[in-house]
Amino acid sequence: MPTAIELAEQFQVSLVGDGSLALQGLAPLERAQTSQISFLSNPLYRQQASDSAAGALIVSKADLEFLQANPSSHSANRVYFVAKNPYATFARMAQYFAKASAPLHPPGIHPSAVIDASAIVPASCHIGPFVQIGPGVKLGDRVCILGNTSVSRDSVIASDSLIYPNVSIYYSTQIGERCIIHSGAVIGADGFGFAPDFSATGGEWVKIPQTGRVIIGNDVEIGASTTIDRGAMSDTVIGAGTKIDNQVQIAHNVIIGSCCVIAGCAAISGSTKIGNFCIIGGAANFAGHLTIADRTTISGNTSIIRSITEPG
C-alpha cells in the first residue's frame, strides 16, 4: 500500500499529517475507514467530512482551515492532501488505485480471432475471442481489443487504447492514443445523406456516398452504444481529451473540439462545429451546419437551432 507522503509527491499536493500512513484506496465520506481516502469538494459537506472516519481527506486550503477549526473525534490521526482542485485530485488518485484492481488483459491473440495477414498487430497487444481485424489495419503498442469487436480495413488504433466487446469500427477510422471505446459503439457508419429526386409521379431518395473518415484524437472516451458517423466527403473529427457518454449520436462531418464533455442521448446534426472545452447536457440536440463557440455550456434537453458565436 502506498504511504501518504508517496501519494502527495506523486500527485503534487501538500500533505498535512503523518506521511507514513499507509492507504489502500478511496471511499465516500460516510463509508471511509481509517486506511482509506475520501475527498471534500463542496463546502456543504464540511460537517460530514469532519465526522468521517476517513484516514485521509483531499481538501482545499479553505476547507482544511474549517476542519482544523472544527475538529471531531476522528481528526487526531487524520492526514490531509491539500489541493487546488480536490475533485480532480480525487479522480487521479482513483485512477491510480483502480489500476491495481482492474481486470488484466495480458498480451496475446485468442485462437478464435481472425486477423488479416496484412494487418500490423504488435506482440504487446491483447486480441480477444472472435475479434475480426481487416486488411491494412495498424495497431499501436499495448492496444487491447476485447471479444466480438470488428476493426475494418485500413483503420488505425494508436498505442494503449482499449476497445470493449462488441464495438464496430468501420473502414479507415483513425483512433488516437489512450482512447477508451465502450461496448456497442459504432464508429464510422455511413452518414445520413440522401438527395431528394421526386416528381408528381414518384421518385426516390438518392444515397450520397459517405467517403470521409472518422478521426478521433488522443485520450478520448466514447460511451456504450454511441454512434459516430463517417464524413460524406471530408472527415468527422473528435478532438483530443473529449469525453462522450452513452447513446450519443454524432452525424457526418461534425467537428468537436478538444476537452469537450457530451452527456447521454445528445444528438449533433451534420456539419456542426463544436468548439473546445464545451459542456453539452443530456438529450441536447443541434441543428445542422451550426458553429458553437469555445467554452459554451448547453443544458440538458436544449434544442440549438442557431450558431453560438460568443465564447463562454
Rosetta silent file (secondary structure, phi, psi, omega in degrees, C-alpha in Angstrom):
SEQUENCE: MPTAIELAEQFQVSLVGDGSLALQGLAPLERAQTSQISFLSNPLYRQQASDSAAGALIVSKADLEFLQANPSSHSANRVYFVAKNPYATFARMAQYFAKASAPLHPPGIHPSAVIDASAIVPASCHIGPFVQIGPGVKLGDRVCILGNTSVSRDSVIASDSLIYPNVSIYYSTQIGERCIIHSGAVIGADGFGFAPDFSATGGEWVKIPQTGRVIIGNDVEIGASTTIDRGAMSDTVIGAGTKIDNQVQIAHNVIIGSCCVIAGCAAISGSTKIGNFCIIGGAANFAGHLTIADRTTISGNTSIIRSITEPG
SCORE:     score description
SCORE:     0.000 S_00000001
   1 L     0.000  139.096  178.891    0.000    0.000    0.000 S_00000001
   2 L   -72.577  152.938  175.277    1.314    3.484   -0.776 S_00000001
   3 E   -91.054  164.874 -179.285    2.038    5.884    2.053 S_00000001
   4 H   -59.969  -40.837 -178.274    0.568    9.347    2.343 S_00000001
   5 H   -68.174  -35.526  177.440    3.873   11.037    1.503 S_00000001
   6 H   -63.968  -41.677  178.770    4.297    8.866   -1.601 S_00000001
   7 H   -68.347  -40.360  179.778    0.843    9.873   -2.841 S_00000001
   8 H   -61.893  -40.507  179.437    1.420   13.538   -2.031 S_00000001
   9 H   -69.441  -41.631 -177.567    4.640   13.538   -4.029 S_00000001
  10 H   -66.098  -38.075 -175.529    3.143   11.653   -6.959 S_00000001
  11 L  -102.983    9.311  171.464    0.096   13.909   -7.260 S_00000001
  12 L    54.277   52.711  175.565    1.923   17.123   -6.348 S_00000001
  13 L  -124.671  160.285  177.465   -0.247   18.172   -3.416 S_00000001
  14 E   -79.238  146.807 -179.952    0.653   19.426    0.043 S_00000001
  15 E  -116.593  131.462  174.025    0.488   16.976    2.923 S_00000001
  16 E  -120.689  116.468 -179.999   -0.635   17.795    6.451 S_00000001
  17 L   122.737 -165.285 -173.104   -0.165   14.966    8.957 S_00000001
  18 L   -75.825  109.683 -178.393    1.707   11.679    9.246 S_00000001
  19 L   -70.155  -13.441 -178.490    3.363   10.899    5.917 S_00000001
  20 L   -87.043   -4.094 -178.953    3.984    7.262    6.892 S_00000001
  21 L   -62.369  125.464  178.548    0.275    6.378    6.994 S_00000001
  22 E   -85.729  135.885 -175.535   -0.425    3.511    4.569 S_00000001
  23 L  -127.409  138.860 -171.138   -3.555    3.947    2.453 S_00000001
  24 L  -115.028    3.276  179.036   -5.383    1.269    0.476 S_00000001
  25 L   157.284 -171.695 -177.737   -7.996    3.073   -1.599 S_00000001
  26 E  -117.185  155.774  178.832  -10.820    5.598   -1.742 S_00000001
  27 L  -156.917  159.678  175.969  -14.347    5.621   -0.327 S_00000001
  28 L   -63.559  159.339 -177.294  -17.258    8.053    0.200 S_00000001
  29 L   -53.249  -43.308 -173.334  -17.186   10.235    3.282 S_00000001
  30 L   -77.104  -14.270 -176.705  -19.857    8.225    5.103 S_00000001
  31 L  -114.406  -13.072 -173.748  -18.205    4.834    4.433 S_00000001
  32 L   -64.011  142.708  177.598  -14.490    5.563    4.517 S_00000001
  33 L  -109.349 -179.232 -171.359  -12.341    3.825    7.128 S_00000001
  34 L   -67.156  -18.177  178.359   -9.025    4.771    8.712 S_00000001
  35 L   -99.375   11.075 -175.585   -6.995    3.173    5.892 S_00000001
  36 L  -120.312  162.693 -179.264   -8.967    4.918    3.142 S_00000001
  37 E  -109.786  139.087  169.283   -9.052    8.304    1.433 S_00000001
  38 E  -129.500 -178.917 -176.157  -12.104   10.458    0.832 S_00000001
  39 E  -142.749  157.532  177.497  -12.482   13.959   -0.559 S_00000001
  40 L  -130.213  115.043  177.769  -14.309   17.224    0.032 S_00000001
  41 L  -123.369   -3.866 -179.898  -15.031   19.492   -2.921 S_00000001
  42 L  -126.814  120.076 -177.887  -18.310   21.104   -1.808 S_00000001
  43 H   -58.082  -19.085  178.308  -18.415   23.229    1.365 S_00000001
  44 H   -62.528  -20.642 -176.533  -21.948   21.949    2.023 S_00000001
  45 H  -105.315   20.401 -178.493  -20.361   18.666    3.152 S_00000001
  46 H   -61.520  -44.056 -178.628  -17.821   20.128    5.556 S_00000001
  47 H   -66.619  -38.888  176.710  -19.525   18.761    8.662 S_00000001
  48 H   -62.243  -38.081  177.407  -19.873   15.322    7.067 S_00000001
  49 H   -66.005  -41.226  178.872  -16.166   15.441    6.263 S_00000001
  50 H   -61.347  -38.587 -177.527  -15.348   16.406    9.832 S_00000001
  51 H   -83.273  -10.506 -176.467  -17.364   13.449   11.153 S_00000001
  52 L   -65.345  147.386  176.370  -15.968   10.979    8.591 S_00000001
  53 L   -86.612    5.267 -177.534  -13.743    8.137    9.797 S_00000001
  54 L   -55.847  136.698  177.424  -11.531    8.527    6.703 S_00000001
  55 L   -73.899  -21.044  179.576   -7.837    8.285    7.456 S_00000001
  56 E  -145.239  145.398  177.264   -7.089   10.883    4.791 S_00000001
  57 E  -128.411  138.267  171.074   -9.048   13.662    3.131 S_00000001
  58 E   -94.200  119.910 -172.092   -8.390   15.527   -0.112 S_00000001
  59 E  -140.942  164.615  168.837   -9.370   19.138    0.589 S_00000001
  60 L   -84.630  168.740  178.450   -8.857   22.729   -0.452 S_00000001
  61 H   -61.426  -40.883 -179.768   -6.918   25.135    1.753 S_00000001
  62 H   -65.614  -41.079  179.063  -10.151   26.818    2.870 S_00000001
  63 H   -68.698  -34.961  175.824  -11.784   23.516    3.784 S_00000001
  64 H   -59.931  -44.764 -179.821   -8.665   22.438    5.681 S_00000001
  65 H   -60.706  -40.277  177.893   -8.877   25.601    7.798 S_00000001
  66 H   -64.189  -46.456 -176.754  -12.538   24.875    8.583 S_00000001
  67 H   -65.737  -36.516  177.622  -11.835   21.256    9.542 S_00000001
  68 H   -69.600  -30.310  178.514   -8.923   22.202   11.746 S_00000001
  69 H   -80.602  -15.547 -178.822  -11.084   24.807   13.479 S_00000001
  70 L  -130.720   68.314 -175.046  -13.898   22.282   13.991 S_00000001
  71 L   -70.490  156.060  174.957  -12.188   19.016   14.982 S_00000001
  72 L  -123.658 -177.102 -179.194  -14.048   15.761   15.604 S_00000001
  73 L   -66.402  -17.920 -178.557  -13.172   12.515   17.341 S_00000001
  74 L   -94.876   -1.854 -170.570  -11.672   11.257   14.068 S_00000001
  75 L   -78.828  -22.669 -167.576   -9.433   14.249   13.431 S_00000001
  76 L   -58.270  -47.123 -175.153   -6.471   13.415   15.649 S_00000001
  77 L  -104.971    9.776 -177.138   -4.628   10.991   13.361 S_00000001
  78 L   -76.254  146.456  172.772   -6.081   12.080   10.020 S_00000001
  79 E  -109.831  156.752 -178.018   -3.881   13.318    7.192 S_00000001
  80 E  -126.743  131.626  168.148   -4.895   15.904    4.614 S_00000001
  81 E   -97.501  114.763 -174.987   -3.960   16.229    0.964 S_00000001
  82 E   -99.229  116.283 -172.123   -4.329   19.925    0.214 S_00000001
  83 L  -128.964  150.336  174.582   -5.062   20.541   -3.461 S_00000001
  84 L   -67.618  -32.499  179.309   -6.110   23.458   -5.641 S_00000001
  85 L  -131.040   86.732 -175.660   -8.687   21.179   -7.277 S_00000001
  86 H   -59.892  -35.445 -177.887   -9.699   18.431   -4.811 S_00000001
  87 H   -65.854  -44.103  178.745  -12.177   16.803   -7.220 S_00000001
  88 H   -67.584  -37.621  177.151   -9.598   16.409   -9.985 S_00000001
  89 H   -63.983  -41.205  174.537   -7.022   15.147   -7.487 S_00000001
  90 H   -57.173  -44.585 -178.500   -9.552   12.590   -6.257 S_00000001
  91 H   -61.821  -41.869 -179.265  -10.105   11.433   -9.860 S_00000001
  92 H   -68.372  -39.972  176.214   -6.376   10.992  -10.459 S_00000001
  93 H   -66.011  -37.291  178.053   -5.898    9.077   -7.215 S_00000001
  94 H   -61.496  -40.540  175.681   -8.905    6.922   -8.093 S_00000001
  95 H   -59.554  -42.972 -178.485   -7.237    6.053  -11.405 S_00000001
  96 H   -59.388  -47.730 -177.862   -4.082    5.087   -9.533 S_00000001
  97 H   -74.364  -31.534 -179.529   -5.895    2.680   -7.209 S_00000001
  98 H   -65.115  -33.534 -179.256   -8.189    1.349   -9.955 S_00000001
  99 H   -60.517  -32.162 -178.748   -5.217    0.152  -11.991 S_00000001
 100 H   -71.848  -25.472 -176.388   -4.288   -2.234   -9.207 S_00000001
 101 H  -110.372   -4.520 -177.762   -7.735   -3.875   -9.203 S_00000001
 102 L   -68.320  149.574  176.335   -8.718   -3.611  -12.883 S_00000001
 103 L   -61.742  139.757 -177.569   -9.011   -6.841  -14.893 S_00000001
 104 L   -93.388  140.991  177.152   -5.769   -7.664  -16.656 S_00000001
 105 L  -122.861   88.764 -175.613   -5.593   -8.348  -20.379 S_00000001
 106 L   -65.526  154.228  177.753   -2.224   -9.962  -20.992 S_00000001
 107 L   -56.922  145.363  177.957   -0.635   -9.739  -24.436 S_00000001
 108 E   146.350  164.218 -178.472   -1.720  -12.388  -26.856 S_00000001
 109 E  -119.979  123.784  178.603   -4.176  -13.330  -29.590 S_00000001
 110 L   -66.200  141.362 -176.270   -7.117  -15.589  -28.868 S_00000001
 111 L   -62.118  -20.187  179.570   -7.197  -18.578  -31.249 S_00000001
 112 L   -85.710   -9.346  179.267  -10.710  -17.679  -32.427 S_00000001
 113 L   -68.010  148.179  178.394   -9.675  -14.168  -33.588 S_00000001
 114 E  -117.219  113.866 -175.068   -9.480  -13.598  -37.336 S_00000001
 115 E  -125.111  124.200  178.528   -6.655  -11.250  -38.370 S_00000001
 116 L   -63.713  146.273 -176.449   -5.774  -10.449  -41.958 S_00000001
 117 L   -62.973  -23.509 -178.725   -2.190  -11.229  -42.893 S_00000001
 118 L   -87.222   -7.647 -179.870   -1.570   -7.603  -43.893 S_00000001
 119 L   -72.925  148.684  177.212   -2.630   -6.180  -40.515 S_00000001
 120 E  -104.838  113.094 -177.839    0.057   -4.905  -38.115 S_00000001
 121 L  -129.062  101.284 -179.885   -0.543   -6.228  -34.593 S_00000001
 122 L   -59.826  154.484 -178.684    2.369   -5.753  -32.143 S_00000001
 123 L   -63.520  -20.212 -179.113    3.145   -8.573  -29.762 S_00000001
 124 L   -80.817   -4.219 -177.832    2.181   -6.353  -26.818 S_00000001
 125 L   -80.758  154.937  170.984   -1.484   -6.206  -27.935 S_00000001
 126 E  -111.663  121.718  179.220   -4.356   -8.200  -26.463 S_00000001
 127 E  -119.476  115.981 -172.235   -6.824   -9.539  -29.059 S_00000001
 128 L   -83.426 -176.264 -175.996   -9.863  -11.247  -27.551 S_00000001
 129 L   -66.461  138.917  175.062  -12.129  -14.042  -28.779 S_00000001
 130 L    62.392   20.152  172.339  -13.901  -13.701  -32.119 S_00000001
 131 L   -72.023  142.039  175.221  -12.298  -10.340  -32.893 S_00000001
 132 E  -117.935  126.932  179.302  -12.050   -9.554  -36.598 S_00000001
 133 E  -124.916  120.829 -170.830   -9.216   -7.359  -37.884 S_00000001
 134 L   -86.331 -178.098 -178.588   -9.278   -6.479  -41.558 S_00000001
 135 L   -62.966  141.614  174.026   -6.633   -5.811  -44.208 S_00000001
 136 L    73.996    4.882  178.428   -4.276   -2.917  -43.695 S_00000001
 137 L   -70.484  141.766  178.085   -5.235   -2.327  -40.066 S_00000001
 138 E  -125.566  121.036  176.769   -2.451   -0.901  -37.890 S_00000001
 139 E  -107.459  141.401  173.998   -2.466   -1.267  -34.107 S_00000001
 140 L   -82.430  179.220  179.864   -0.116    0.543  -31.757 S_00000001
 141 L   -63.899  141.651  172.901    1.640   -0.989  -28.784 S_00000001
 142 L    62.215   21.033  172.145   -0.480   -2.402  -25.953 S_00000001
 143 L   -66.921  138.520  179.841   -3.798   -1.940  -27.743 S_00000001
 144 E  -120.571  118.652  179.356   -6.480   -4.104  -26.146 S_00000001
 145 E  -120.948  114.920 -174.110   -9.425   -5.259  -28.283 S_00000001
 146 L   -91.575  174.146 -163.093  -11.970   -7.394  -26.445 S_00000001
 147 L   -52.371  143.906  172.959  -14.323  -10.056  -27.767 S_00000001
 148 L    66.736   16.958  175.874  -16.548   -9.826  -30.828 S_00000001
 149 L   -87.669  146.297  178.626  -15.211   -6.462  -31.939 S_00000001
 150 E  -118.518  126.942  176.402  -14.700   -5.765  -35.640 S_00000001
 151 E  -118.009  110.794 -172.388  -11.967   -3.457  -36.941 S_00000001
 152 L   -83.468  173.414 -169.258  -12.379   -2.924  -40.667 S_00000001
 153 L   -52.217  143.266  172.222   -9.771   -2.361  -43.341 S_00000001
 154 L    62.387   17.211  175.196   -7.164    0.398  -43.193 S_00000001
 155 L   -82.762  156.474  179.977   -8.151    1.537  -39.712 S_00000001
 156 E  -128.889  129.131  174.411   -5.527    2.739  -37.231 S_00000001
 157 E  -124.628  117.294 -173.691   -5.706    2.400  -33.448 S_00000001
 158 L   -80.252  174.918 -169.334   -2.815    4.049  -31.614 S_00000001
 159 L   -56.995  144.279  170.254   -0.988    2.826  -28.517 S_00000001
 160 L    67.300   17.301  175.283   -2.660    1.979  -25.194 S_00000001
 161 L   -85.050  150.422 -176.899   -6.231    2.261  -26.442 S_00000001
 162 E  -122.336  121.801  179.168   -8.888   -0.061  -25.026 S_00000001
 163 E  -114.821  116.269 -177.773  -11.797   -1.300  -27.143 S_00000001
 164 L   -76.538  173.288 -175.032  -14.501   -3.124  -25.193 S_00000001
 165 L   -62.594  153.384  171.158  -16.557   -6.039  -26.592 S_00000001
 166 L    63.855   33.276  172.898  -18.990   -5.734  -29.480 S_00000001
 167 L   -94.369  140.819  176.401  -17.641   -2.482  -30.930 S_00000001
 168 E  -112.865  116.493  179.426  -17.863   -1.958  -34.697 S_00000001
 169 E  -113.629  110.438 -176.568  -15.095    0.142  -36.230 S_00000001
 170 L   -75.105  174.742 -171.138  -15.683    0.790  -39.920 S_00000001
 171 L   -62.132  145.957  173.594  -13.008    1.167  -42.573 S_00000001
 172 L    64.080   17.230  174.849  -10.310    3.873  -42.485 S_00000001
 173 L   -72.338  143.811  176.301  -11.173    5.030  -38.974 S_00000001
 174 E  -120.228  125.063 -178.090   -8.323    6.620  -37.016 S_00000001
 175 E  -123.218  131.322 -174.058   -8.265    6.341  -33.225 S_00000001
 176 L   -79.088 -169.276 -178.755   -5.632    8.077  -31.105 S_00000001
 177 L   -77.025  147.403  172.297   -3.607    7.001  -28.092 S_00000001
 178 L    58.962   28.604  176.105   -5.132    6.015  -24.734 S_00000001
 179 L   -81.931  155.550  174.814   -8.697    6.069  -26.044 S_00000001
 180 E  -128.458  124.187  178.041  -11.486    4.031  -24.455 S_00000001
 181 E  -122.689  120.600 -173.130  -14.435    2.854  -26.535 S_00000001
 182 L   -87.561  167.458 -170.582  -17.226    1.084  -24.666 S_00000001
 183 L   -56.567  142.100  174.224  -19.387   -1.819  -25.758 S_00000001
 184 L    83.144   -4.842  178.797  -21.837   -1.422  -28.589 S_00000001
 185 L   -67.995  147.392  176.652  -20.319    1.750  -30.028 S_00000001
 186 E  -124.229  116.294 -175.727  -20.325    2.084  -33.813 S_00000001
 187 E  -113.953  116.476  174.055  -17.570    4.240  -35.267 S_00000001
 188 E    97.985   14.322  173.193  -17.625    5.156  -38.951 S_00000001
 189 E   -65.458  162.128  179.778  -21.054    4.042  -40.136 S_00000001
 190 L   -58.944  136.608  169.130  -22.439    5.903  -43.142 S_00000001
 191 L   -65.718  160.555 -175.776  -23.693    9.384  -42.502 S_00000001
 192 L   -88.374   80.652 -175.065  -27.395   10.001  -43.190 S_00000001
 193 L  -124.050  114.661 -179.741  -27.016   11.600  -46.598 S_00000001
 194 E  -142.049  136.110  177.599  -29.703   11.362  -49.316 S_00000001
 195 E   -98.498  127.875 -179.876  -30.607   13.705  -52.154 S_00000001
 196 E   -76.180  136.421  175.127  -34.338   14.021  -52.948 S_00000001
 197 E  -140.679   88.601 -173.575  -35.400   13.395  -56.540 S_00000001
 198 E  -126.511  150.934  173.422  -39.197   13.430  -56.713 S_00000001
 199 E  -134.455 -177.506 -179.284  -41.839   14.350  -59.253 S_00000001
 200 L   -63.909  -22.093 -176.651  -45.617   14.225  -59.309 S_00000001
 201 L  -103.134    0.300  179.283  -45.466   10.602  -60.368 S_00000001
 202 E   141.183 -163.797 -179.277  -42.855    9.314  -57.920 S_00000001
 203 E   153.356 -158.257 -176.693  -39.130    9.365  -57.286 S_00000001
 204 E  -160.926  164.344  166.737  -36.520    8.358  -54.763 S_00000001
 205 E   -93.780  118.807 -175.396  -34.016    9.402  -52.154 S_00000001
 206 E   -92.197  119.011 -177.656  -30.625    9.106  -53.855 S_00000001
 207 E   -66.449  133.187  174.734  -27.908    7.897  -51.488 S_00000001
 208 L   -94.445  119.549  179.967  -24.831   10.147  -51.269 S_00000001
 209 L   -56.494  135.349 -179.320  -21.696    8.008  -50.847 S_00000001
 210 L  -101.602   93.511 -170.280  -20.076    8.608  -47.471 S_00000001
 211 L  -106.549    2.784  174.572  -16.389    8.538  -48.364 S_00000001
 212 L   -79.735 -172.044 -178.342  -14.878   10.537  -45.495 S_00000001
 213 L  -121.992  176.338  162.622  -13.418    9.091  -42.308 S_00000001
 214 E  -110.842  128.196  178.583  -13.802    9.340  -38.557 S_00000001
 215 E  -120.529  121.225 -176.647  -10.706   10.742  -36.844 S_00000001
 216 E  -116.548  126.497 -177.204  -10.540   10.502  -33.044 S_00000001
 217 L   -75.160 -177.230  179.813   -7.810   12.298  -31.088 S_00000001
 218 L   -69.487  150.432  170.718   -5.811   11.099  -28.095 S_00000001
 219 L    61.948   31.667  175.747   -7.412   10.440  -24.687 S_00000001
 220 L   -92.552  140.213  172.992  -10.989   10.333  -25.986 S_00000001
 221 E  -119.159  133.910 -176.220  -13.590    8.176  -24.218 S_00000001
 222 E  -124.250  125.715 -173.024  -16.714    7.048  -26.064 S_00000001
 223 L   -76.728  172.109 -177.291  -19.662    5.584  -24.196 S_00000001
 224 L   -63.635  137.845  175.762  -21.674    2.443  -24.803 S_00000001
 225 L    61.446   20.747  171.853  -23.932    2.356  -27.873 S_00000001
 226 L   -81.269  147.246 -179.786  -22.748    5.751  -29.078 S_00000001
 227 E  -123.825  131.706  177.416  -22.594    6.230  -32.848 S_00000001
 228 E  -125.526  112.486 -175.290  -20.173    8.464  -34.737 S_00000001
 229 E   -82.325  148.316  175.389  -20.841    8.637  -38.485 S_00000001
 230 L   -72.404  158.290 -179.917  -18.153    8.960  -41.123 S_00000001
 231 L   -72.510  159.567  177.722  -17.999   12.111  -43.208 S_00000001
 232 L   -71.228  -55.061  175.367  -19.645   12.453  -46.602 S_00000001
 233 L  -128.275  -38.075  170.933  -16.511   13.704  -48.360 S_00000001
 234 L   -95.048 -172.963 -168.701  -14.488   15.343  -45.584 S_00000001
 235 L  -100.328  152.633  163.936  -13.938   13.807  -42.128 S_00000001
 236 E   -88.267  131.464 -171.089  -15.839   13.643  -38.861 S_00000001
 237 E  -129.612  131.341  174.513  -13.382   14.728  -36.144 S_00000001
 238 E  -115.490  119.367 -174.044  -13.390   14.272  -32.355 S_00000001
 239 L   -72.727  159.591 -177.915  -10.766   16.410  -30.596 S_00000001
 240 L   -58.143  140.164  174.527   -8.257   15.184  -28.038 S_00000001
 241 L    79.596    1.125 -179.820   -9.454   14.756  -24.470 S_00000001
 242 L   -76.817  143.914 -179.104  -13.163   14.835  -25.298 S_00000001
 243 E  -121.927  124.252 -175.116  -15.447   12.552  -23.277 S_00000001
 244 E  -119.211  129.606 -176.425  -18.680   11.251  -24.813 S_00000001
 245 L   -78.621 -171.889 -179.674  -21.380    9.494  -22.787 S_00000001
 246 L   -73.321  150.028  169.122  -23.626    6.573  -23.757 S_00000001
 247 L    57.250   39.354  175.372  -26.121    6.632  -26.646 S_00000001
 248 L   -95.884  140.908  177.184  -24.888    9.852  -28.215 S_00000001
 249 E  -110.738  120.780  176.899  -25.408   10.424  -31.954 S_00000001
 250 E  -119.575  117.312 -171.111  -22.737   12.373  -33.838 S_00000001
 251 L   -85.416  179.365 -174.056  -23.560   12.841  -37.504 S_00000001
 252 L   -66.708  143.263  176.966  -21.363   13.102  -40.576 S_00000001
 253 L    67.171   11.753  172.964  -18.826   15.904  -40.922 S_00000001
 254 L   -69.441  141.589  173.411  -19.282   17.056  -37.324 S_00000001
 255 E  -121.379  120.611  178.609  -16.148   18.567  -35.785 S_00000001
 256 E  -114.303  131.205 -175.594  -15.869   18.502  -31.990 S_00000001
 257 L   -74.634 -167.248 -176.638  -13.012   20.361  -30.332 S_00000001
 258 L   -82.338  145.758  169.939  -10.688   19.344  -27.526 S_00000001
 259 L    58.339   34.933  171.175  -11.724   18.520  -23.965 S_00000001
 260 L   -85.682  160.779  172.941  -15.468   18.699  -24.510 S_00000001
 261 E  -131.683  130.433 -174.180  -17.912   16.619  -22.466 S_00000001
 262 E  -127.865  116.816 -175.687  -21.155   15.349  -24.011 S_00000001
 263 L   -82.965  169.509 -168.927  -23.779   13.660  -21.828 S_00000001
 264 L   -57.322  143.874  173.717  -26.033   10.766  -22.780 S_00000001
 265 L    68.914   11.499  171.199  -28.562   10.854  -25.624 S_00000001
 266 L   -68.652  153.623 -179.155  -27.309   14.143  -27.077 S_00000001
 267 E  -137.983  125.666 -176.030  -27.624   14.366  -30.864 S_00000001
 268 E  -119.057  116.364 -175.765  -25.462   16.563  -33.104 S_00000001
 269 L   -75.577  167.260 -170.666  -26.582   17.015  -36.705 S_00000001
 270 L   -58.595  143.607  173.351  -24.291   17.000  -39.707 S_00000001
 271 L    66.021   14.908  172.802  -21.552   19.566  -40.337 S_00000001
 272 L   -78.860  143.070  179.799  -21.948   21.232  -36.934 S_00000001
 273 E  -116.346  119.140  178.620  -18.717   22.507  -35.386 S_00000001
 274 E  -103.293  131.287 -178.240  -18.348   22.405  -31.583 S_00000001
 275 L   -73.652 -168.651 -179.808  -15.530   24.444  -30.062 S_00000001
 276 L   -83.715  150.097  173.450  -13.057   23.480  -27.333 S_00000001
 277 L    59.142   32.680  176.722  -13.995   22.910  -23.679 S_00000001
 278 L   -86.415  150.852  177.795  -17.746   22.833  -24.357 S_00000001
 279 E  -120.838  121.530 -176.047  -20.193   21.118  -21.970 S_00000001
 280 E  -121.751  119.803 -176.620  -23.278   19.548  -23.525 S_00000001
 281 L   -75.863  168.405 -177.127  -26.040   18.198  -21.295 S_00000001
 282 L   -62.184  139.432  177.076  -28.021   15.019  -21.771 S_00000001
 283 L    63.972   13.628  170.474  -30.553   14.845  -24.627 S_00000001
 284 L   -68.807  150.833  179.986  -29.460   18.208  -26.016 S_00000001
 285 E  -140.820  150.818 -172.131  -29.802   18.396  -29.780 S_00000001
 286 E  -127.340  134.224  168.559  -28.309   20.540  -32.521 S_00000001
 287 L   -68.353  167.035 -176.880  -29.496   21.505  -35.970 S_00000001
 288 L   -80.556  160.536  172.572  -27.003   21.010  -38.773 S_00000001
 289 L    62.462   34.231  177.060  -24.324   23.367  -40.085 S_00000001
 290 L  -101.268  161.868  172.786  -24.016   25.331  -36.817 S_00000001
 291 E  -123.410  125.937 -179.375  -20.921   26.735  -35.124 S_00000001
 292 E  -114.361  121.849 -173.688  -20.681   26.615  -31.324 S_00000001
 293 L   -69.019  162.709  177.727  -18.002   28.791  -29.739 S_00000001
 294 L   -55.266  147.703  172.080  -15.395   27.611  -27.225 S_00000001
 295 L    58.215   32.965  173.241  -16.412   27.044  -23.593 S_00000001
 296 L   -86.401  138.732  174.922  -20.147   27.047  -24.316 S_00000001
 297 E  -110.566  126.199  179.313  -22.406   25.214  -21.850 S_00000001
 298 E  -114.089  120.943 -179.813  -25.598   23.642  -23.199 S_00000001
 299 L   -71.891  160.381  178.842  -28.138   22.451  -20.621 S_00000001
 300 L   -59.763  146.459  177.593  -29.868   19.102  -20.911 S_00000001
 301 L    64.445   19.292  178.672  -32.853   18.790  -23.273 S_00000001
 302 L   -89.201  139.536  174.777  -31.926   22.031  -25.019 S_00000001
 303 E  -105.073  122.424 -179.250  -32.507   22.439  -28.762 S_00000001
 304 E  -105.079  116.449 -177.701  -29.903   24.578  -30.533 S_00000001
 305 L  -116.526   -3.064  175.706  -31.131   25.940  -33.873 S_00000001
 306 L  -134.379  156.768  177.822  -28.710   28.853  -34.335 S_00000001
 307 L   -65.473  152.094  174.929  -24.948   29.240  -34.022 S_00000001
 308 E  -115.414  113.441 -168.742  -23.436   30.491  -30.754 S_00000001
 309 L  -104.016  -12.963 -177.008  -20.590   32.852  -31.580 S_00000001
 310 L   -96.674  116.597  179.780  -19.540   34.322  -28.227 S_00000001
 311 L   -56.993  139.981  177.186  -17.002   32.167  -26.352 S_00000001
 312 L    81.771    0.000    0.000  -18.090   31.206  -22.860 S_00000001
